[in-house]
Amino acid sequence: MDSTVTQYEVSDLVRYAYEGQPAKMQDVFNELMAGRVYDSIQQKKIEVANRFFSPDETEIDLESQEEDEDGENSQ
């Protein structure tokens, strides 16, 4: 699903509401919301992937502290 290709715009939603066409209004609303939900899910996927494949900063800090402590004890 390509969210950039949208058949309807918000102005269509308003126009159908004004004209009293609830079925058309529902179609427009559903399509507009589907695109937004899709975009939101894609963004969340990116965030999760970045967290999954990026090292945790606290783990890096703990490892460097342990190395510092080991270095001090061996000298």
N, C-alpha and C positions, 0 to 999 in steps of 0.2 A: 504494500500500500504506500503510495507516494503522497505524503500530506501536502505537498506543494501544488498538486493538481486538485483544485476544489471547484466543483460545479457551481456551488452557491456561495453567496456572501451574506453577511449579517443584514444588509439592506433587503435581501430577498425575504428573510425571515420576517422583518417588520412589514414589508409589503403584503405578504400573505396573511399576516395577522390583521392588518388594516382591511384587507379585502374579505375577511371572514372565511378563509380557506384553511381550516384546521388540519386537514390531511396533508396538504402541501407544506404547511408550516411545520408539521411534525417531521416530514422528510428532510426539510432544510435543517432543522435543529439537530436531528440525528446525524446528518452528514458533517455538520460543523463540529459537533462534539466528538465524533469519531476521530476526526483529524487531530483535534487537540489532545485527546486521550492517547492516541498513537504517538504523537510527539513527546508527550510526557513519559510514556513507557520507554521510548528510545533513549531519552535523557537519563532516566533511572538506570537503564542497562549500562550506559557509559560510566556512570558514577560507580556502580557496583564493580564493573570490570576494572576500573582504575584502582579501587580499594583492594581488590583481590590480587592484582598483579604488582602493586606498589608495596615496598617494604613498609612495615609499620614503624613510625618514627620512634615510638617508645621502645621497641625492640632494639633499634640501632643505638639509642641512648644507653640502654642497659648494657649492651655488648661493649660499648666504648668505656663505660664505667668499670666493668669487670676487667678489661684489659689494663686500664690505668691502675687498678688495685693490684693486679698480678705483677705489673711492672714495678710498682713501689715495693712489694714484698720480696721480690727476687734480688733487689739491689742491695 
